Amino acid sequence: MIRRSPRPSNVGVLVVLVVALLAWRVWQAYHDAVPAPPENLPSGQYEVLRVVDGDTLLLTNHTRVRLIGVDAPESVKPEHPVEPWGPEASEFTKQFINDRHVRLQFDKEREDQFGRTLAYVWVTDPKNGQEKLLNEELLRAGMARPTLWYHFSDTMKRRFRKATEEAQRAGRGIWSSEKPPARNAA
């Protein structure tokens, strides 16, 4: 006697369809709730949602901005130890921005290999109304190393070299012979 395997019931097919429909609706609701960053971000004023680390910002429009020409020690990279001066570089950037808007300026390369927007980040000093370049000030404070292989302005590269040399001569931050201050465990 030949036994036939039972045919899938209409109820089983219906359950699979309902689950697939619900999964699609959840995915659609998530993508509707989280706006995608603008494709071609224009230069101008932006609000910072949070400082990711010393050289990376997240804007309120969900654009991840990486500072051109700057590499701060890691402080939040997954499966990577926190590097000396990483937390200090993050704190420097937080204090420098201090919940203010920033002005982004772009150069030849607009994106890095991780899809982050590359920019110069300008912040207006409330004391004198003058703009300061965060990229340059991180280097001057010894909170980052210059990354000059990206395709960007030779004028900016000279500024960044000068700021780095100043930090090295003064022995600031990563260029000091001292270890960063001990941090209390939370």
VMD Tcl script that builds the backbone (N, CA, C; Angstrom):
set m [mol new atoms 558]
animate dup $m
set s [atomselect $m all]
$s set {name element resname resid chain x y z} {
  {N N MET 1 A 0.837 -1.157 0.000}
  {CA C MET 1 A 0.000 0.000 0.000}
  {C C MET 1 A 0.898 1.241 0.000}
  {N N ILE 2 A 0.605 2.145 -0.882}
  {CA C ILE 2 A 1.379 3.372 -1.004}
  {C C ILE 2 A 0.692 4.452 -0.181}
  {N N ARG 3 A 1.506 5.054 0.662}
  {CA C ARG 3 A 0.959 6.138 1.495}
  {C C ARG 3 A 1.368 7.469 0.897}
  {N N ARG 4 A 0.469 8.308 0.808}
  {CA C ARG 4 A 0.765 9.648 0.325}
  {C C ARG 4 A 0.991 10.560 1.522}
  {N N SER 5 A 1.965 11.466 1.336}
  {CA C SER 5 A 2.168 12.422 2.422}
  {C C SER 5 A 0.999 13.382 2.409}
  {N N PRO 6 A 0.605 13.804 3.581}
  {CA C PRO 6 A -0.548 14.699 3.645}
  {C C PRO 6 A -0.235 16.020 2.962}
  {N N ARG 7 A -1.207 16.591 2.330}
  {CA C ARG 7 A -1.057 17.883 1.678}
  {C C ARG 7 A -1.055 18.966 2.748}
  {N N PRO 8 A -0.270 20.005 2.525}
  {CA C PRO 8 A -0.314 21.076 3.518}
  {C C PRO 8 A -1.719 21.651 3.582}
  {N N SER 9 A -2.125 21.890 4.770}
  {CA C SER 9 A -3.482 22.426 4.936}
  {C C SER 9 A -3.494 23.902 4.583}
  {N N ASN 10 A -4.623 24.364 4.247}
  {CA C ASN 10 A -4.780 25.783 3.948}
  {C C ASN 10 A -4.491 26.622 5.178}
  {N N VAL 11 A -4.703 26.073 6.350}
  {CA C VAL 11 A -4.441 26.804 7.592}
  {C C VAL 11 A -2.945 27.069 7.732}
  {N N GLY 12 A -2.124 26.079 7.426}
  {CA C GLY 12 A -0.670 26.248 7.512}
  {C C GLY 12 A -0.165 27.315 6.555}
  {N N VAL 13 A -0.658 27.304 5.341}
  {CA C VAL 13 A -0.275 28.305 4.354}
  {C C VAL 13 A -0.711 29.687 4.818}
  {N N LEU 14 A -1.899 29.772 5.369}
  {CA C LEU 14 A -2.417 31.044 5.861}
  {C C LEU 14 A -1.552 31.586 7.002}
  {N N VAL 15 A -1.124 30.721 7.905}
  {CA C VAL 15 A -0.272 31.137 9.031}
  {C C VAL 15 A 1.050 31.699 8.504}
  {N N VAL 16 A 1.660 31.015 7.538}
  {CA C VAL 16 A 2.920 31.485 6.964}
  {C C VAL 16 A 2.721 32.858 6.316}
  {N N LEU 17 A 1.645 33.022 5.585}
  {CA C LEU 17 A 1.374 34.318 4.952}
  {C C LEU 17 A 1.163 35.426 5.969}
  {N N VAL 18 A 0.447 35.150 7.035}
  {CA C VAL 18 A 0.193 36.156 8.078}
  {C C VAL 18 A 1.506 36.550 8.757}
  {N N VAL 19 A 2.348 35.583 9.076}
  {CA C VAL 19 A 3.638 35.874 9.718}
  {C C VAL 19 A 4.510 36.708 8.779}
  {N N ALA 20 A 4.547 36.353 7.508}
  {CA C ALA 20 A 5.336 37.114 6.539}
  {C C ALA 20 A 4.814 38.542 6.419}
  {N N LEU 21 A 3.499 38.702 6.383}
  {CA C LEU 21 A 2.898 40.035 6.300}
  {C C LEU 21 A 3.227 40.867 7.531}
  {N N LEU 22 A 3.138 40.268 8.710}
  {CA C LEU 22 A 3.478 40.993 9.947}
  {C C LEU 22 A 4.953 41.394 9.964}
  {N N ALA 23 A 5.831 40.495 9.540}
  {CA C ALA 23 A 7.258 40.813 9.510}
  {C C ALA 23 A 7.521 41.977 8.562}
  {N N TRP 24 A 6.866 41.971 7.410}
  {CA C TRP 24 A 7.018 43.060 6.454}
  {C C TRP 24 A 6.530 44.377 7.041}
  {N N ARG 25 A 5.402 44.373 7.753}
  {CA C ARG 25 A 4.849 45.592 8.353}
  {C C ARG 25 A 5.783 46.129 9.448}
  {N N VAL 26 A 6.362 45.251 10.250}
  {CA C VAL 26 A 7.302 45.684 11.292}
  {C C VAL 26 A 8.514 46.324 10.642}
  {N N TRP 27 A 9.062 45.686 9.599}
  {CA C TRP 27 A 10.215 46.232 8.889}
  {C C TRP 27 A 9.874 47.594 8.294}
  {N N GLN 28 A 8.698 47.703 7.672}
  {CA C GLN 28 A 8.277 48.958 7.053}
  {C C GLN 28 A 8.093 50.058 8.105}
  {N N ALA 29 A 7.489 49.738 9.238}
  {CA C ALA 29 A 7.278 50.720 10.306}
  {C C ALA 29 A 8.604 51.214 10.849}
  {N N TYR 30 A 9.574 50.313 11.004}
  {CA C TYR 30 A 10.892 50.710 11.506}
  {C C TYR 30 A 11.556 51.677 10.530}
  {N N HIS 31 A 11.533 51.347 9.254}
  {CA C HIS 31 A 12.177 52.202 8.259}
  {C C HIS 31 A 11.442 53.518 8.061}
  {N N ASP 32 A 10.148 53.554 8.302}
  {CA C ASP 32 A 9.408 54.810 8.241}
  {C C ASP 32 A 9.731 55.690 9.445}
  {N N ALA 33 A 10.002 55.065 10.600}
  {CA C ALA 33 A 10.256 55.812 11.835}
  {C C ALA 33 A 11.668 56.381 11.877}
  {N N VAL 34 A 12.628 55.724 11.249}
  {CA C VAL 34 A 14.018 56.171 11.261}
  {C C VAL 34 A 14.329 56.770 9.894}
  {N N PRO 35 A 14.348 58.096 9.814}
  {CA C PRO 35 A 14.606 58.698 8.511}
  {C C PRO 35 A 16.023 58.411 8.044}
  {N N ALA 36 A 16.162 58.169 6.772}
  {CA C ALA 36 A 17.487 57.952 6.197}
  {C C ALA 36 A 18.206 59.290 6.107}
  {N N PRO 37 A 19.537 59.283 6.298}
  {CA C PRO 37 A 20.266 60.540 6.154}
  {C C PRO 37 A 20.175 61.033 4.718}
  {N N PRO 38 A 20.277 62.333 4.544}
  {CA C PRO 38 A 20.206 62.875 3.186}
  {C C PRO 38 A 21.309 62.291 2.309}
  {N N GLU 39 A 20.973 62.013 1.053}
  {CA C GLU 39 A 21.942 61.446 0.115}
  {C C GLU 39 A 23.109 62.397 -0.122}
  {N N ASN 40 A 22.801 63.651 -0.392}
  {CA C ASN 40 A 23.830 64.618 -0.729}
  {C C ASN 40 A 23.726 65.797 0.222}
  {N N LEU 41 A 24.297 65.646 1.376}
  {CA C LEU 41 A 24.221 66.639 2.432}
  {C C LEU 41 A 24.903 67.937 2.003}
  {N N PRO 42 A 24.201 69.059 2.028}
  {CA C PRO 42 A 24.848 70.318 1.659}
  {C C PRO 42 A 25.656 70.893 2.831}
  {N N SER 43 A 26.638 71.714 2.515}
  {CA C SER 43 A 27.361 72.425 3.569}
  {C C SER 43 A 26.374 73.299 4.309}
  {N N GLY 44 A 26.599 73.475 5.602}
  {CA C GLY 44 A 25.715 74.331 6.372}
  {C C GLY 44 A 25.638 73.925 7.825}
  {N N GLN 45 A 24.681 74.513 8.546}
  {CA C GLN 45 A 24.494 74.307 9.980}
  {C C GLN 45 A 23.702 73.029 10.244}
  {N N TYR 46 A 24.144 72.282 11.271}
  {CA C TYR 46 A 23.472 71.042 11.659}
  {C C TYR 46 A 23.501 70.912 13.167}
  {N N GLU 47 A 22.542 70.175 13.683}
  {CA C GLU 47 A 22.478 69.909 15.112}
  {C C GLU 47 A 23.052 68.521 15.371}
  {N N VAL 48 A 23.886 68.415 16.393}
  {CA C VAL 48 A 24.509 67.146 16.755}
  {C C VAL 48 A 23.600 66.418 17.736}
  {N N LEU 49 A 23.252 65.186 17.404}
  {CA C LEU 49 A 22.463 64.352 18.309}
  {C C LEU 49 A 23.347 63.837 19.430}
  {N N ARG 50 A 24.539 63.319 19.041}
  {CA C ARG 50 A 25.492 62.859 20.057}
  {C C ARG 50 A 26.885 62.734 19.459}
  {N N VAL 51 A 27.860 62.769 20.331}
  {CA C VAL 51 A 29.245 62.513 19.964}
  {C C VAL 51 A 29.449 61.011 20.091}
  {N N VAL 52 A 29.818 60.358 18.999}
  {CA C VAL 52 A 30.042 58.910 19.016}
  {C C VAL 52 A 31.389 58.625 19.672}
  {N N ASP 53 A 32.415 59.306 19.205}
  {CA C ASP 53 A 33.740 59.247 19.825}
  {C C ASP 53 A 34.491 60.512 19.420}
  {N N GLY 54 A 35.785 60.549 19.643}
  {CA C GLY 54 A 36.529 61.783 19.410}
  {C C GLY 54 A 36.455 62.336 18.001}
  {N N ASP 55 A 36.342 61.459 17.010}
  {CA C ASP 55 A 36.367 61.922 15.621}
  {C C ASP 55 A 35.092 61.607 14.831}
  {N N THR 56 A 34.025 61.233 15.521}
  {CA C THR 56 A 32.780 60.880 14.836}
  {C C THR 56 A 31.574 61.455 15.570}
  {N N LEU 57 A 30.671 62.055 14.792}
  {CA C LEU 57 A 29.452 62.655 15.333}
  {C C LEU 57 A 28.236 62.016 14.675}
  {N N LEU 58 A 27.117 62.038 15.391}
  {CA C LEU 58 A 25.845 61.628 14.816}
  {C C LEU 58 A 24.943 62.853 14.835}
  {N N LEU 59 A 24.480 63.251 13.661}
  {CA C LEU 59 A 23.601 64.416 13.561}
  {C C LEU 59 A 22.158 64.012 13.815}
  {N N THR 60 A 21.314 64.997 14.087}
  {CA C THR 60 A 19.899 64.704 14.340}
  {C C THR 60 A 19.197 64.134 13.115}
  {N N ASN 61 A 19.747 64.333 11.921}
  {CA C ASN 61 A 19.152 63.744 10.716}
  {C C ASN 61 A 19.704 62.336 10.456}
  {N N HIS 62 A 20.422 61.784 11.443}
  {CA C HIS 62 A 20.979 60.422 11.430}
  {C C HIS 62 A 22.167 60.249 10.493}
  {N N THR 63 A 22.802 61.339 10.086}
  {CA C THR 63 A 24.030 61.265 9.314}
  {C C THR 63 A 25.191 61.078 10.279}
  {N N ARG 64 A 26.040 60.097 9.986}
  {CA C ARG 64 A 27.246 59.872 10.773}
  {C C ARG 64 A 28.372 60.651 10.103}
  {N N VAL 65 A 28.982 61.573 10.839}
  {CA C VAL 65 A 30.018 62.449 10.294}
  {C C VAL 65 A 31.359 62.064 10.896}
  {N N ARG 66 A 32.330 61.846 10.022}
  {CA C ARG 66 A 33.710 61.548 10.420}
  {C C ARG 66 A 34.539 62.766 10.071}
  {N N LEU 67 A 35.352 63.217 11.005}
  {CA C LEU 67 A 36.174 64.402 10.777}
  {C C LEU 67 A 37.266 64.102 9.746}
  {N N ILE 68 A 37.354 64.931 8.728}
  {CA C ILE 68 A 38.394 64.775 7.708}
  {C C ILE 68 A 39.761 65.010 8.342}
  {N N GLY 69 A 40.707 64.131 8.015}
  {CA C GLY 69 A 42.105 64.359 8.377}
  {C C GLY 69 A 42.464 64.087 9.815}
  {N N VAL 70 A 41.573 63.420 10.566}
  {CA C VAL 70 A 41.791 63.231 12.001}
  {C C VAL 70 A 41.489 61.777 12.378}
  {N N ASP 71 A 42.342 61.197 13.219}
  {CA C ASP 71 A 42.095 59.855 13.748}
  {C C ASP 71 A 42.320 59.877 15.246}
  {N N ALA 72 A 41.225 59.904 15.988}
  {CA C ALA 72 A 41.302 59.901 17.453}
  {C C ALA 72 A 41.403 58.456 17.943}
  {N N PRO 73 A 42.032 58.241 19.085}
  {CA C PRO 73 A 42.107 56.884 19.640}
  {C C PRO 73 A 40.701 56.319 19.866}
  {N N GLU 74 A 40.578 55.009 19.699}
  {CA C GLU 74 A 39.270 54.346 19.810}
  {C C GLU 74 A 38.765 54.356 21.250}
  {N N SER 75 A 37.455 54.565 21.362}
  {CA C SER 75 A 36.840 54.501 22.695}
  {C C SER 75 A 35.566 53.673 22.692}
  {N N VAL 76 A 34.986 53.409 21.526}
  {CA C VAL 76 A 33.720 52.663 21.474}
  {C C VAL 76 A 33.679 51.618 20.361}
  {N N LYS 77 A 34.774 51.343 19.698}
  {CA C LYS 77 A 34.777 50.408 18.565}
  {C C LYS 77 A 34.474 48.994 19.071}
  {N N PRO 78 A 33.450 48.346 18.477}
  {CA C PRO 78 A 33.089 46.989 18.924}
  {C C PRO 78 A 34.265 46.016 18.799}
  {N N GLU 79 A 34.397 45.162 19.785}
  {CA C GLU 79 A 35.435 44.130 19.832}
  {C C GLU 79 A 36.845 44.707 19.663}
  {N N HIS 80 A 37.031 45.892 20.198}
  {CA C HIS 80 A 38.328 46.557 20.146}
  {C C HIS 80 A 38.530 47.220 21.503}
  {N N PRO 81 A 39.702 47.055 22.109}
  {CA C PRO 81 A 39.894 47.664 23.425}
  {C C PRO 81 A 39.884 49.193 23.354}
  {N N VAL 82 A 39.492 49.790 24.444}
  {CA C VAL 82 A 39.555 51.245 24.543}
  {C C VAL 82 A 41.031 51.624 24.547}
  {N N GLU 83 A 41.400 52.535 23.653}
  {CA C GLU 83 A 42.800 52.921 23.517}
  {C C GLU 83 A 43.123 54.075 24.460}
  {N N PRO 84 A 44.403 54.177 24.873}
  {CA C PRO 84 A 44.802 55.322 25.694}
  {C C PRO 84 A 44.443 56.632 24.986}
  {N N TRP 85 A 43.899 57.525 25.728}
  {CA C TRP 85 A 43.458 58.845 25.290}
  {C C TRP 85 A 42.146 58.819 24.497}
  {N N GLY 86 A 41.562 57.644 24.264}
  {CA C GLY 86 A 40.276 57.548 23.570}
  {C C GLY 86 A 39.141 58.233 24.316}
  {N N PRO 87 A 38.939 57.905 25.601}
  {CA C PRO 87 A 37.874 58.582 26.351}
  {C C PRO 87 A 38.109 60.088 26.469}
  {N N GLU 88 A 39.379 60.483 26.591}
  {CA C GLU 88 A 39.694 61.911 26.686}
  {C C GLU 88 A 39.392 62.636 25.377}
  {N N ALA 89 A 39.677 61.979 24.260}
  {CA C ALA 89 A 39.360 62.570 22.956}
  {C C ALA 89 A 37.844 62.734 22.799}
  {N N SER 90 A 37.081 61.741 23.217}
  {CA C SER 90 A 35.612 61.840 23.164}
  {C C SER 90 A 35.117 62.987 24.026}
  {N N GLU 91 A 35.666 63.079 25.215}
  {CA C GLU 91 A 35.250 64.153 26.127}
  {C C GLU 91 A 35.645 65.523 25.571}
  {N N PHE 92 A 36.814 65.618 24.971}
  {CA C PHE 92 A 37.245 66.877 24.349}
  {C C PHE 92 A 36.223 67.314 23.304}
  {N N THR 93 A 35.820 66.381 22.443}
  {CA C THR 93 A 34.853 66.700 21.387}
  {C C THR 93 A 33.510 67.108 21.984}
  {N N LYS 94 A 33.056 66.403 23.015}
  {CA C LYS 94 A 31.783 66.765 23.672}
  {C C LYS 94 A 31.852 68.175 24.243}
  {N N GLN 95 A 32.944 68.492 24.918}
  {CA C GLN 95 A 33.095 69.821 25.511}
  {C C GLN 95 A 33.225 70.898 24.431}
  {N N PHE 96 A 33.927 70.586 23.365}
  {CA C PHE 96 A 34.137 71.546 22.285}
  {C C PHE 96 A 32.815 71.903 21.616}
  {N N ILE 97 A 32.000 70.885 21.363}
  {CA C ILE 97 A 30.696 71.114 20.724}
  {C C ILE 97 A 29.704 71.679 21.735}
  {N N ASN 98 A 29.713 71.130 22.934}
  {CA C ASN 98 A 28.909 71.641 24.047}
  {C C ASN 98 A 27.451 71.917 23.661}
  {N N ASP 99 A 26.797 70.902 23.075}
  {CA C ASP 99 A 25.374 70.990 22.721}
  {C C ASP 99 A 25.054 72.137 21.770}
  {N N ARG 100 A 26.011 72.524 20.965}
  {CA C ARG 100 A 25.768 73.591 19.990}
  {C C ARG 100 A 25.609 73.009 18.600}
  {N N HIS 101 A 25.155 73.839 17.733}
  {CA C HIS 101 A 25.097 73.468 16.328}
  {C C HIS 101 A 26.507 73.551 15.755}
  {N N VAL 102 A 26.717 72.808 14.694}
  {CA C VAL 102 A 28.000 72.822 14.012}
  {C C VAL 102 A 27.763 73.217 12.559}
  {N N ARG 103 A 28.807 73.713 11.956}
  {CA C ARG 103 A 28.739 73.988 10.520}
  {C C ARG 103 A 29.635 72.982 9.829}
  {N N LEU 104 A 29.071 72.260 8.878}
  {CA C LEU 104 A 29.841 71.278 8.129}
  {C C LEU 104 A 30.314 71.886 6.819}
  {N N GLN 105 A 31.555 71.575 6.502}
  {CA C GLN 105 A 32.148 71.983 5.232}
  {C C GLN 105 A 32.772 70.729 4.626}
  {N N PHE 106 A 32.595 70.555 3.332}
  {CA C PHE 106 A 33.053 69.343 2.676}
  {C C PHE 106 A 34.217 69.634 1.746}
  {N N ASP 107 A 34.887 68.566 1.338}
  {CA C ASP 107 A 36.029 68.683 0.449}
  {C C ASP 107 A 35.868 67.683 -0.681}
  {N N LYS 108 A 36.978 67.261 -1.258}
  {CA C LYS 108 A 36.940 66.394 -2.442}
  {C C LYS 108 A 36.275 65.049 -2.177}
  {N N GLU 109 A 36.663 64.371 -1.113}
  {CA C GLU 109 A 36.052 63.090 -0.755}
  {C C GLU 109 A 34.908 63.362 0.210}
  {N N ARG 110 A 33.747 62.822 -0.090}
  {CA C ARG 110 A 32.560 63.059 0.740}
  {C C ARG 110 A 32.251 61.915 1.690}
  {N N GLU 111 A 32.817 60.715 1.440}
  {CA C GLU 111 A 32.506 59.540 2.252}
  {C C GLU 111 A 33.752 58.718 2.482}
  {N N ASP 112 A 33.833 58.092 3.676}
  {CA C ASP 112 A 34.943 57.177 3.930}
  {C C ASP 112 A 34.516 55.753 3.556}
  {N N GLN 113 A 35.406 54.794 3.787}
  {CA C GLN 113 A 35.139 53.411 3.388}
  {C C GLN 113 A 34.006 52.777 4.171}
  {N N PHE 114 A 33.557 53.399 5.275}
  {CA C PHE 114 A 32.469 52.862 6.087}
  {C C PHE 114 A 31.149 53.594 5.829}
  {N N GLY 115 A 31.131 54.468 4.824}
  {CA C GLY 115 A 29.901 55.174 4.481}
  {C C GLY 115 A 29.625 56.401 5.332}
  {N N ARG 116 A 30.583 56.808 6.165}
  {CA C ARG 116 A 30.394 58.010 6.973}
  {C C ARG 116 A 30.713 59.243 6.135}
  {N N THR 117 A 30.000 60.316 6.399}
  {CA C THR 117 A 30.218 61.575 5.703}
  {C C THR 117 A 31.485 62.226 6.248}
  {N N LEU 118 A 32.409 62.573 5.360}
  {CA C LEU 118 A 33.648 63.241 5.762}
  {C C LEU 118 A 33.433 64.750 5.728}
  {N N ALA 119 A 33.821 65.424 6.807}
  {CA C ALA 119 A 33.580 66.873 6.866}
  {C C ALA 119 A 34.573 67.568 7.784}
  {N N TYR 120 A 34.708 68.868 7.521}
  {CA C TYR 120 A 35.340 69.771 8.483}
  {C C TYR 120 A 34.193 70.225 9.374}
  {N N VAL 121 A 34.416 70.246 10.669}
  {CA C VAL 121 A 33.361 70.618 11.611}
  {C C VAL 121 A 33.758 71.918 12.301}
  {N N TRP 122 A 33.001 72.960 12.019}
  {CA C TRP 122 A 33.240 74.284 12.578}
  {C C TRP 122 A 32.247 74.545 13.698}
  {N N VAL 123 A 32.755 75.118 14.798}
  {CA C VAL 123 A 31.916 75.445 15.954}
  {C C VAL 123 A 32.176 76.909 16.319}
  {N N THR 124 A 31.097 77.645 16.540}
  {CA C THR 124 A 31.223 79.054 16.908}
  {C C THR 124 A 31.485 79.169 18.399}
  {N N ASP 125 A 32.539 79.891 18.746}
  {CA C ASP 125 A 32.893 80.146 20.140}
  {C C ASP 125 A 31.926 81.189 20.684}
  {N N PRO 126 A 31.154 80.858 21.737}
  {CA C PRO 126 A 30.169 81.819 22.249}
  {C C PRO 126 A 30.803 83.058 22.882}
  {N N LYS 127 A 32.073 82.968 23.280}
  {CA C LYS 127 A 32.733 84.101 23.925}
  {C C LYS 127 A 33.051 85.217 22.945}
  {N N ASN 128 A 33.530 84.832 21.749}
  {CA C ASN 128 A 33.949 85.862 20.807}
  {C C ASN 128 A 33.264 85.771 19.444}
  {N N GLY 129 A 32.398 84.776 19.261}
  {CA C GLY 129 A 31.660 84.638 18.012}
  {C C GLY 129 A 32.489 84.116 16.844}
  {N N GLN 130 A 33.740 83.753 17.096}
  {CA C GLN 130 A 34.587 83.243 16.019}
  {C C GLN 130 A 34.430 81.731 15.891}
  {N N GLU 131 A 34.557 81.259 14.657}
  {CA C GLU 131 A 34.477 79.822 14.424}
  {C C GLU 131 A 35.837 79.175 14.645}
  {N N LYS 132 A 35.792 77.987 15.239}
  {CA C LYS 132 A 36.992 77.175 15.404}
  {C C LYS 132 A 36.748 75.837 14.730}
  {N N LEU 133 A 37.806 75.284 14.170}
  {CA C LEU 133 A 37.722 74.027 13.453}
  {C C LEU 133 A 38.036 72.870 14.405}
  {N N LEU 134 A 37.016 72.059 14.701}
  {CA C LEU 134 A 37.183 70.934 15.617}
  {C C LEU 134 A 38.300 70.005 15.154}
  {N N ASN 135 A 38.366 69.692 13.871}
  {CA C ASN 135 A 39.405 68.801 13.348}
  {C C ASN 135 A 40.787 69.281 13.791}
  {N N GLU 136 A 41.045 70.562 13.595}
  {CA C GLU 136 A 42.340 71.158 13.916}
  {C C GLU 136 A 42.583 71.211 15.427}
  {N N GLU 137 A 41.551 71.555 16.183}
  {CA C GLU 137 A 41.713 71.692 17.640}
  {C C GLU 137 A 41.955 70.344 18.318}
  {N N LEU 138 A 41.388 69.261 17.790}
  {CA C LEU 138 A 41.691 67.920 18.319}
  {C C LEU 138 A 43.177 67.608 18.158}
  {N N LEU 139 A 43.717 67.965 16.998}
  {CA C LEU 139 A 45.140 67.741 16.750}
  {C C LEU 139 A 46.007 68.621 17.648}
  {N N ARG 140 A 45.632 69.878 17.776}
  {CA C ARG 140 A 46.389 70.829 18.602}
  {C C ARG 140 A 46.409 70.397 20.076}
  {N N ALA 141 A 45.330 69.775 20.524}
  {CA C ALA 141 A 45.240 69.324 21.917}
  {C C ALA 141 A 45.931 67.975 22.134}
  {N N GLY 142 A 46.399 67.366 21.045}
  {CA C GLY 142 A 47.045 66.062 21.178}
  {C C GLY 142 A 46.045 64.936 21.395}
  {N N MET 143 A 44.813 65.132 20.955}
  {CA C MET 143 A 43.772 64.127 21.137}
  {C C MET 143 A 43.565 63.259 19.897}
  {N N ALA 144 A 44.388 63.471 18.871}
  {CA C ALA 144 A 44.252 62.703 17.633}
  {C C ALA 144 A 45.546 62.793 16.834}
  {N N ARG 145 A 45.648 61.894 15.869}
  {CA C ARG 145 A 46.738 61.914 14.899}
  {C C ARG 145 A 46.182 62.398 13.563}
  {N N PRO 146 A 47.022 63.025 12.755}
  {CA C PRO 146 A 46.523 63.440 11.442}
  {C C PRO 146 A 46.448 62.243 10.490}
  {N N THR 147 A 45.443 62.241 9.639}
  {CA C THR 147 A 45.323 61.247 8.566}
  {C C THR 147 A 45.312 62.030 7.263}
  {N N LEU 148 A 46.450 62.147 6.663}
  {CA C LEU 148 A 46.623 63.053 5.534}
  {C C LEU 148 A 46.535 62.350 4.180}
  {N N TRP 149 A 46.203 61.068 4.150}
  {CA C TRP 149 A 46.135 60.352 2.875}
  {C C TRP 149 A 44.804 60.538 2.160}
  {N N TYR 150 A 43.767 61.025 2.878}
  {CA C TYR 150 A 42.505 61.318 2.190}
  {C C TYR 150 A 42.738 62.468 1.205}
  {N N HIS 151 A 41.908 62.528 0.190}
  {CA C HIS 151 A 42.016 63.594 -0.807}
  {C C HIS 151 A 41.271 64.816 -0.289}
  {N N PHE 152 A 42.035 65.720 0.311}
  {CA C PHE 152 A 41.448 66.976 0.759}
  {C C PHE 152 A 42.472 68.086 0.616}
  {N N SER 153 A 42.034 69.280 0.860}
  {CA C SER 153 A 42.785 70.507 0.628}
  {C C SER 153 A 44.209 70.470 1.188}
  {N N ASP 154 A 45.163 70.869 0.350}
  {CA C ASP 154 A 46.552 70.973 0.806}
  {C C ASP 154 A 46.688 72.047 1.884}
  {N N THR 155 A 45.887 73.096 1.792}
  {CA C THR 155 A 45.904 74.151 2.816}
  {C C THR 155 A 45.510 73.570 4.170}
  {N N MET 156 A 44.468 72.748 4.192}
  {CA C MET 156 A 44.032 72.124 5.444}
  {C C MET 156 A 45.086 71.136 5.940}
  {N N LYS 157 A 45.702 70.401 5.040}
  {CA C LYS 157 A 46.751 69.463 5.446}
  {C C LYS 157 A 47.892 70.207 6.132}
  {N N ARG 158 A 48.259 71.366 5.592}
  {CA C ARG 158 A 49.313 72.178 6.232}
  {C C ARG 158 A 48.864 72.629 7.620}
  {N N ARG 159 A 47.623 73.087 7.754}
  {CA C ARG 159 A 47.096 73.500 9.070}
  {C C ARG 159 A 47.148 72.337 10.056}
  {N N PHE 160 A 46.764 71.149 9.582}
  {CA C PHE 160 A 46.726 69.979 10.457}
  {C C PHE 160 A 48.132 69.544 10.865}
  {N N ARG 161 A 49.087 69.632 9.943}
  {CA C ARG 161 A 50.482 69.312 10.285}
  {C C ARG 161 A 51.005 70.286 11.339}
  {N N LYS 162 A 50.718 71.573 11.142}
  {CA C LYS 162 A 51.175 72.606 12.080}
  {C C LYS 162 A 50.580 72.379 13.473}
  {N N ALA 163 A 49.278 72.063 13.542}
  {CA C ALA 163 A 48.624 71.814 14.836}
  {C C ALA 163 A 49.219 70.575 15.510}
  {N N THR 164 A 49.519 69.552 14.714}
  {CA C THR 164 A 50.107 68.317 15.259}
  {C C THR 164 A 51.516 68.584 15.783}
  {N N GLU 165 A 52.300 69.327 15.031}
  {CA C GLU 165 A 53.662 69.656 15.466}
  {C C GLU 165 A 53.632 70.458 16.760}
  {N N GLU 166 A 52.662 71.371 16.882}
  {CA C GLU 166 A 52.514 72.150 18.115}
  {C C GLU 166 A 52.221 71.225 19.303}
  {N N ALA 167 A 51.320 70.267 19.121}
  {CA C ALA 167 A 50.994 69.321 20.199}
  {C C ALA 167 A 52.187 68.441 20.542}
  {N N GLN 168 A 52.934 68.022 19.524}
  {CA C GLN 168 A 54.116 67.188 19.768}
  {C C GLN 168 A 55.177 67.949 20.546}
  {N N ARG 169 A 55.455 69.202 20.136}
  {CA C ARG 169 A 56.453 70.020 20.850}
  {C C ARG 169 A 56.056 70.252 22.302}
  {N N ALA 170 A 54.775 70.465 22.530}
  {CA C ALA 170 A 54.284 70.728 23.886}
  {C C ALA 170 A 54.053 69.436 24.681}
  {N N GLY 171 A 54.132 68.286 24.017}
  {CA C GLY 171 A 53.923 67.004 24.709}
  {C C GLY 171 A 52.496 66.849 25.208}
  {N N ARG 172 A 51.524 67.251 24.396}
  {CA C ARG 172 A 50.116 67.168 24.811}
  {C C ARG 172 A 49.500 65.821 24.435}
  {N N GLY 173 A 48.594 65.351 25.288}
  {CA C GLY 173 A 47.775 64.183 24.981}
  {C C GLY 173 A 48.573 62.973 24.547}
  {N N ILE 174 A 48.258 62.447 23.357}
  {CA C ILE 174 A 48.919 61.234 22.875}
  {C C ILE 174 A 50.415 61.421 22.680}
  {N N TRP 175 A 50.873 62.661 22.617}
  {CA C TRP 175 A 52.292 62.939 22.417}
  {C C TRP 175 A 53.024 63.119 23.754}
  {N N SER 176 A 52.312 63.006 24.860}
  {CA C SER 176 A 52.958 63.173 26.172}
  {C C SER 176 A 53.618 61.864 26.585}
  {N N SER 177 A 54.525 61.969 27.506}
  {CA C SER 177 A 55.177 60.761 28.024}
  {C C SER 177 A 54.356 60.157 29.160}
  {N N GLU 178 A 53.319 60.868 29.561}
  {CA C GLU 178 A 52.467 60.385 30.647}
  {C C GLU 178 A 51.323 59.553 30.098}
  {N N LYS 179 A 50.804 58.698 30.974}
  {CA C LYS 179 A 49.598 57.957 30.627}
  {C C LYS 179 A 48.407 58.862 30.855}
  {N N PRO 180 A 47.292 58.577 30.172}
  {CA C PRO 180 A 46.104 59.412 30.422}
  {C C PRO 180 A 45.657 59.253 31.866}
  {N N PRO 181 A 44.932 60.238 32.383}
  {CA C PRO 181 A 44.458 60.155 33.762}
  {C C PRO 181 A 43.627 58.881 33.966}
  {N N ALA 182 A 43.764 58.313 35.148}
  {CA C ALA 182 A 42.983 57.100 35.478}
  {C C ALA 182 A 41.508 57.465 35.505}
  {N N ARG 183 A 40.699 56.562 35.007}
  {CA C ARG 183 A 39.249 56.778 34.975}
  {C C ARG 183 A 38.609 55.836 35.970}
  {N N ASN 184 A 37.631 56.343 36.676}
  {CA C ASN 184 A 36.894 55.511 37.619}
  {C C ASN 184 A 35.968 54.574 36.858}
  {N N ALA 185 A 35.911 53.329 37.264}
  {CA C ALA 185 A 34.990 52.378 36.639}
  {C C ALA 185 A 33.570 52.726 37.058}
  {N N ALA 186 A 32.679 52.684 36.105}
  {CA C ALA 186 A 31.286 53.034 36.393}
  {C C ALA 186 A 30.544 51.874 36.968}
}
mol reanalyze $m
mol bondsrecalc $m
mol representation Tube
mol addrep $m
